[in-house]
Amino acid sequence: MSEFTQAAVCIKDPALILNLPPLPTTSRGKNIVISCHPKDPDKIIYASGKYVVIRSLSDPYGKDSFVYRGHNATVTVAKFATNGNYVASADETGKLRVWASNTEDKKSKLEIQVLGGPVADLSWDGESKKIVVCGDGGSSFHCRCIMWDTGNNAGEFVGHNKRATTVAYRQQRPFRIMSGSEDMKCVFYAGPPFKRDSESQTHTNYVNSVKYSPDGELIVSVGSDKKVVLYEGKTGVVQNTWENVHAGSIYSVSWNVDGTKILTTSADKTAKIIAMPSGEVLGTYTLGSKLGDFVVGGVMSGDTPVVVTLSGKIHVLAKDDFAAAPTTINGHQGAIASMCLDKSSGILYTGSSDGTVASWAEGNRAGSNFTGGANVDLNGAVHGGAVTTIDFADGNVVTSGWDDTIRVGSTAGGSSDGAIGLGGQPKCSGSGGGIVVIATKDALKVVSSGSVAGELEINYAAQAIAVNGTGDVVAVGDSANKIHIYALSGGSLTESNVVTGHTGAIYSLSFNSEGDKLAAGDVKEVRVWNTADWSPLIKGRWQFHTSRITGVDWSANGEFIASIGTDENLFVWCLAKKMKRLNYKFAHKGGAVGCAWFGEGKIVSAGSDGSIVEWDVAADMAAKFS
């Protein structure tokens, strides 16, 4: 394994103080695998895009959240080993990785091509020595059991003629494995070495989830036929079958800590608690009435039900109180496409590639999704496409997206109702003095008091915009390496200068608080310009980025600049010590969309990995620049 691959699996820098992860990736008609740490049920693990997320249920926006970035393809499943020391995660290419969860570097122990196609599920044995996986094996087996450290096979898994969707490993001796498949069969294996022992064709549609009880005496399966089937744990013999338990497909099942109850989740937008082995339905949780409220996954955290809806939101349900409102973990499922920080309140606002808009409180960074907009039925999206720009002005959040509209959201109510047509796709934006300027392919739009106050046609490709603090000077960077300077008055833009000298397209701009300096980032260099005569104050020195610089921001005292880009690097520059710099590598896998200073010596950044990261760089700054 290369050094880069190993180093990039996680952020290890001591300056990291918070990493807010994305929500689970969901897909209509498919279940999602979410599970708990075997020794600490407050800690959950799930897949999100190419990443594995570990976070606390009691403090979901806290410092214990972790994002593993070792996969290069969409992760489909991740689970802790029985001893809690390792995690096995697998992706859509059939690759399995085993890595340490209890060490700082999350060192990889095994990387193996375990199946020919996507892995759907996996399960550890009770001794944390073997892993069984299932999925699409192509023309080969759809299940496979291997030794966790060598990858050697531990049996032969015949029996399924279609993709295997779920698998469970009995934690006690004698060890047993049960798998379920799209061929509607549950196959029971005895071993090791494992071989087919028996099969059940009780289900009449896809089998979506199988789970052993904690003591291994029982195993239960659920499927798209709305059935719950109970088996004897050692022999796989059917003990009971309950039909039409839900009004829709049942996606997942999970046992409580003492094996007396199960949690089931369904496309009927409900989750149920069922007593075992009697099959009595003890209560039903209703998650909503919209498409996004399909309950596609769940796990019992001890005795507390935790479910995931199609919207990606995680809901912690009240134990035995079926009418109580759930505690919901909000955020984004997809890549973050835009961000802005209200520096007066410390609230961060982000827009995602899935059209959602979220706010993150200062301090604990608790997340809240905006409502209203284009696709409220599925995920509450504010826009019908990626949120390209987001700005804070006059107490409102102004967003624009690939649906070619502007929406003005109220920070008080967290809603973004109503749309203003842009007449084109938004490219970039900037704000200052209560004014927002948004660029499309051929025009600059001035937004004031929630409406378009002015417009100017342009004949260049705008890539970045900054507005000074008084809202009367606008800088626009273009793809031809130029910065266009405009005077702004009453919604009217008048070009006053064109700044040249950059060797690449301009992708980020920022005025300092006094407005007498402008920082500009291109494809590799950060330059600082004197706004009095537009002469360069710093040029040819800060050239350490290796690709597009997507964000630059000034510290409150105007002495430092932070820059971040698609090269995954965060830099801190000092105007007084021009030859020195701080560099934080692997800030966001796939690149960042922006960064902003807040508090004393702290920076927040957001990126294509769907994560929001906070950095405390004060100590490093004191050591480097003093």
ABEGO torsion letter per residue (X at the ends): XBAAAAAAABBABAABABBBBBBBBBBBGBBBBBBBBAABAABBBBBBEABBBBBBAABAABAABBBBAABABBBABBBBBAAGABBBBBBAAGBBBBBBAABAAGBBABBBBABABBBABBBBBAAGABBBBBEBAEABBABBBBBAAAGBBAEBBBGBABBBABBBBBABOBBBBBBBBAAGBBBBBBOOBBBBABBBAABABBBABBBBBAAGABBBBBBAAGBBBBBBAAAGBBABBBBGABABBBABBBBBAAGABBBBBBAAGBBBBBBOAAGBBAEBBBAEABAAABBABBBBBEABBBBBBAAGBBBBBBBGBAABBBBBBBEBABBBABBBBBAAAGBBBBBBAAGBBBBBBBGAGBBBBBBEEABAAAAGBABABBBABBBBBGGBBBBBBAAGBBBBBBAAAGBBBEBBBAGEBBABBBBEGGBBBBBBAABBBBBBGGBBABBBBBABBBABBBBBAAGABBBBBBAAGBBBBBBBBGGBBBBABBBBGBABBBABBBBBAAGABBBBBBAABBBBBBAAAGBBABBGABAABABBBABBBBBAAGABBBBBBAAGBBBBBBAABAABBBBBBGABBGEBAEBBBBEBGBBBBBBAAGBBBBBBAAAAAAAAAX
